[in-house]
Amino acid sequence: MLKIEKAPIEDCNKNTELLQTGFWGKHKMSFGWHAEAFRISRESPKDKDFLLLALTRVFKGGFAFTYIPFGPQVPEPEKDTGPFLKNLAGALFPSLSIKPVFIRFDLPWGRQGKAVKVPGLEPEDRFVKAPVNVQPASTVILTVNCSEDDILAGMKPKSRYNIRLAFKKGVTVIDAGMDGLKQWYDLYRETSVRDRIAIHSFEYYRSLFELAKTYGEGAPAIKLLLAEIDKEVLAGIIVAIKGEYAWYLYGASSDRKRNYMPSYALQWRAVRMVKENGCRYYDLFGIPPAPDAGHPMHGLYRFKTGFGGNILHRYGSYDVINKKLLYYAYRAGESIRRSYFKKVVKKIFR
C-alpha cells in the first residue's frame, strides 16, 4: 500500500536525477506542461519516502497524458518492479489535478550489459511497453572522481589520440555561457538538418540558462562549452551539473574542419570541468542499444563509448492505462509518428 500526498515541486530538488527535479518541472511548465510533485510513503519502515515529479500534457479536446521522466528515484524493487509500478500508478491517477488517459514511466532502472524487460511484468492490457522510448534507454556513464590519468586510461586508444590531436591542431575550448548561445543555436540548426533531428526553439534553450540563474537554491549549473579555432566555432555542448552528477544534454557540430576533432576536445574539457566541480558521475545521455554498424547513429555509439565508462541499458518507457479506448487510439497515432520520425527525422525530447 502506498500513501501519496501533494508536495511543492521545489521539494523534488532533493532528487539526484535532473529530469526529476523541481527545477526541471519549472522549466517544462514554460513550454506547455503542467508539473506536480508528490511525496509517497510505503508500508515497510525500511523503505524511505520518496518524491516524484509528474508532468502532464493536455491536448485539444481535453486528452491528457502524464509523463514521469526517469522516475521514481528509488532503488528498484526486487522481483516486484511491475506490481510496484502498477500500485504507484493506481495511487497517482486520482491524485493528479488533470486526469490522464495514461501514465508513461521512463524508468530509471536497468542493467549493465544486455537490457531485459521489467521484472514481475505479467502480460496484461493495462500495463504495457510503450511504442516509443521518450528518453534514450541506453547511455554511457563515466566515473570522474578519480585522477585524470585514470580517466584517460579507461578510454579507447583512438579517443585518447583524438583528444591530443585536437589540441595539437590548435582547438581551444571556452566556457561561453549565454553570450555564446546564439552561435551555438545556429550550429545546432545546422546539425539538425545534417543529422535529421528535431530540435526545440531557441527560446527553449535560452529559458534553461535564464532559469538556472534566477531559480535559486536547488538549481543546476548550466554550462555552454564552445570549441573554436581561429575564432571560428566548430562545435558546442550544453552540460548540466548538480551535486555528484553531470549530464551532457545537447551537442552541435559543424561539417567544417571535422578532422580537427573539436568534439573530442569539448568532451575532455567537460570531463575536467565536472570533475573540478566535485562530480562523481558524468552521464553522456544516450547511445544506440548495440554496436550495430548498420544503425544510423552508430557513429554516436563509437564516439561516446570511446570515452570508457559503463554502459547502462534502462528498461525504457512503460505505460499504465487509465482509459483503454482513448489510449489505444493515441498509441496507433504514435506508432505512425514513430515510423515517420524513424524514416525522416529523429526526435529530441529533453
Secondary structure by P-SEA (a helix, b strand, c coil): cbbbbbcccccccccccccccaaaaaaaaacbbbbbbbbbbcccccccbbbbbbbbbbccccccccccccccccccccccaaaaaaaaaaaaaaaccccccbbbbccccccccccccccccccccccccccccccccbbbbbbccccaaaaaaaccaaaaaaaaaaaaabbbbbcccccaaaaaaaaaaaaaaaaccccccaaaaaaaaaaaacccccccbbbbbbbbcccccccbbbbbbcccbbbbcbbbbbccccccaaaaaaaaaaaaaaaaacccbbbcccccccccccccaaaaaaaaacccccccccccbbbbbcccaaaaaaaaaaaaaaaaaaccbbbbcc
